[in-house]
């Protein structure tokens, strides 16, 4: 069964008589908004950690893409506060609804379809296909999130409308989560520091 995203576009391309090379590539990057890089470090129970899903056009440009993000490596006390596609600018349309399958965020997409509605991306240009906001993160650990185009509506297109999913590079991101000390641990630490302070004062008085 052909994917909905490509099926919709395929019909329009056929009518327009557009042909393109399937060899042109693109890149999907997962970049944390706070740092602009693929790695971030947060404290457990932090809120509002935003991941940007970015399409970077290859030599053949891009008329858009629909991709997914797998977060199955994340563990207990983890939740997603929100997610959405980001149509606009050169890729003004979004197809269908973005959804959470409890292991993946699927159908983050933005496209310039049909030809003439939005210019698409030329080589080297980028576009945020969507964002995912993480909330209630924990306990501690290092977790990897993966991008792919395995969802029902996922695929990547070049400017000519050809599917280039097979030659697209799908990058990952890493979240390093530092555990927050429990209240009991904090109390013990406070008592220990207080004891050291008292001992220090007595030592000075004896001198």
C-alpha positions in Angstrom: 0.0 0.0 0.0 1.4 3.4 -1.0 1.8 5.9 1.8 -0.9 8.6 1.9 1.6 11.5 1.8 3.2 10.3 -1.4 0.0 9.1 -2.9 -1.5 12.6 -2.7 1.6 14.1 -4.2 2.0 11.4 -6.8 -1.3 12.2 -8.4 -0.5 15.8 -8.6 3.0 15.1 -10.1 1.5 12.8 -12.7 -0.9 15.6 -13.8 1.9 18.1 -14.0 4.2 15.8 -15.9 7.1 16.3 -13.5 10.0 13.8 -13.6 13.0 13.8 -11.3 16.0 11.8 -10.1 15.5 9.5 -7.2 19.2 9.7 -6.4 19.1 13.2 -4.8 19.5 13.0 -1.1 18.4 14.9 2.0 19.1 14.9 5.7 16.9 14.7 8.8 18.4 16.1 11.9 17.1 16.0 15.5 18.3 19.2 17.2 17.5 20.4 20.7 16.1 23.9 20.7 18.0 25.0 23.8 21.5 24.2 22.3 20.9 23.8 18.5 22.9 20.5 18.7 22.0 16.8 18.7 22.9 16.4 22.4 21.4 18.0 25.5 21.8 17.5 29.3 18.8 18.0 31.6 17.8 17.4 35.2 15.1 14.8 35.9 11.7 16.4 36.2 12.7 19.3 34.0 10.0 20.6 31.7 9.7 22.1 28.3 12.7 20.4 26.6 12.0 21.0 22.9 13.4 18.8 20.1 13.3 20.2 16.5 13.0 17.8 13.6 14.8 19.5 10.7 14.9 18.7 7.0 18.0 19.8 5.1 17.7 19.6 1.4 20.3 17.8 -0.7 21.6 18.4 -4.2 18.1 17.9 -5.7 16.3 20.2 -3.3 13.1 19.1 -1.5 9.4 19.7 -1.9 8.9 18.4 1.7 9.0 15.4 3.9 7.0 13.4 6.5 9.0 11.7 9.2 8.8 10.0 12.6 10.8 10.0 15.8 11.2 6.8 17.9 11.6 7.4 21.6 11.3 3.8 22.9 14.6 4.0 24.8 13.1 6.5 27.2 12.1 5.1 30.6 9.6 5.5 33.4 8.5 8.9 34.6 8.8 10.2 31.0 6.0 12.0 29.2 5.5 14.2 26.1 4.0 17.6 26.8 3.3 18.3 23.1 4.2 17.8 19.5 3.2 19.4 16.1 4.2 19.7 12.5 5.5 23.1 11.4 4.2 24.1 7.9 5.2 27.5 6.7 7.5 29.5 4.4 8.8 27.4 1.5 6.9 24.3 2.8 3.5 25.7 3.7 1.3 22.6 4.0 0.8 19.8 6.5 -1.1 16.5 5.7 -3.0 14.6 8.2 -2.4 14.8 12.0 0.7 14.2 13.9 0.2 11.4 16.5 1.9 9.7 19.5 1.8 5.9 19.4 3.4 5.7 22.9 6.7 4.7 21.3 6.9 7.1 18.3 5.8 10.5 17.2 4.5 10.0 13.6 3.7 12.2 10.7 5.8 15.3 11.4 5.5 16.8 7.9 5.6 20.0 5.9 5.4 20.2 2.1 5.0 22.5 -0.9 2.3 20.6 -2.8 1.1 21.1 -5.6 3.9 22.7 -7.6 3.6 26.4 -7.4 2.2 26.4 -3.9 5.4 27.2 -1.9 8.8 27.2 -3.6 10.3 24.2 -1.8 13.9 24.0 -0.6 17.0 24.3 -2.7 20.2 22.5 -1.9 21.5 23.3 1.6 18.3 25.0 2.8 16.6 23.7 5.9 13.1 23.6 7.4 11.8 22.5 10.8 9.3 19.8 10.0 8.0 19.7 13.5 8.7 19.9 17.2 8.4 17.6 20.2 8.2 19.0 23.8 9.4 16.6 26.6 8.0 16.9 30.1 8.4 15.0 33.4 11.7 13.4 32.4 13.4 10.8 34.6 15.0 8.9 36.2 18.6 9.5 35.2 20.4 8.0 32.2 21.5 8.6 28.6 18.8 8.1 26.0 18.9 8.0 22.2 16.1 9.2 20.0 16.0 8.0 16.4 14.5 9.6 13.3 13.1 7.5 10.4 10.4 7.5 7.7 8.6 4.3 8.6 5.2 5.7 9.4 2.3 5.2 7.1 2.4 8.8 5.8 6.2 9.3 5.9 8.5 9.9 2.9 11.0 12.5 1.7 10.7 14.2 -1.7 13.2 16.1 -3.9 12.1 19.3 -5.8 10.9 17.3 -8.8 8.6 15.2 -6.5 10.6 12.0 -6.6 10.8 9.9 -3.5 14.3 10.0 -2.0 13.6 8.3 1.3 16.0 5.5 0.5 19.0 7.9 0.0 18.1 10.2 2.9 20.3 10.4 6.0 18.3 10.0 9.2 20.3 11.3 12.2 19.6 10.7 15.9 19.8 12.8 19.1 20.9 12.1 22.7 19.4 13.2 26.0 21.6 12.9 29.1 19.3 13.1 32.2 20.9 13.8 35.6 18.9 12.4 38.5 17.5 14.9 41.1 18.5 14.0 44.7 15.6 12.7 46.8 14.5 15.0 49.7 16.0 12.6 52.3 19.4 12.8 50.5 19.2 16.6 50.5 18.5 16.6 54.2 21.4 14.4 55.0 23.7 16.6 52.9 22.5 19.7 54.7 23.1 18.1 58.1 26.6 17.1 57.1 27.5 20.6 55.9 26.0 22.0 59.1 28.1 19.7 61.2 31.3 20.6 59.3 30.5 24.3 59.9 30.1 23.8 63.7 33.3 21.8 63.9 35.2 24.5 62.1 33.9 27.2 64.4 35.0 25.2 67.5 38.4 24.7 66.1 38.9 28.4 65.5 37.8 29.2 69.1 40.3 26.9 70.6 43.1 28.6 68.8 
